[in-house]
Amino acid sequence: MAEDSPKRRKANFNEAETEVLIEQVLKHEQLLFAAGPGRASAGQKRKVWELIRHKVNPVAACPRDVEDLKKRWRDLKRRDRSKLCRLSQGCGPPAPPAL
């Protein structure tokens, strides 16, 4: 097996990238995630994600594409949701018994 160019992973999102991403997604939340008859078309959503990409890339450590941004957004939502669940409702692994 010849390894001409090994696939390298991109740098982690830095704080500035994450802040811009959150700010822009929340600004366009209604267009991106609305359900029902008034929701945006796939083309409109793609344009909004491209707009967000153009806002994030100037502060990015490396160029990001739309799929990178969507994945980061999903990860942020999942992490915050599970954190809120653990804090407010006691979800998660059971605590060890007190001795």
Residue, then its C-alpha position, 0 to 999 in steps of 0.5 A: m500500500a502506497e500512502d501518497s497523501p494521508k488524510r489529515r483532520k482539520a483543526n478544531f473549531n476555535e472560540a471565535e468560530t464557534e461564537v460566529l456560528i452560534e450567532q449566525v445560526l440563531k439569527h437565521e434559526q427560523l429559516l433553517f429549522a422552521a417546520g410546517p407549511g411556511r418553512a424554507s426550501a432546500g435551496q433557501k437553506r443552502k443559501v443561508w448556510e453559505l452565508i454563514r460559511h462566509k461569516v465564519n471563514p474569516v475568523a477560522a483556523c482553516p477553511r470550513d465548508v457547509e458540512d463542517l458547520k452543520k456537524r459542529w452545530r449538531d454537536l453543540k446542540r447535542r452536548d448542550r441538551s445532554k448537559l441540561c438534561r443531566l443538570s435539571q432532570g437528573c438524567g445520565p448514569p446513576a450516582p454510586p451508592a453512598l456508604 
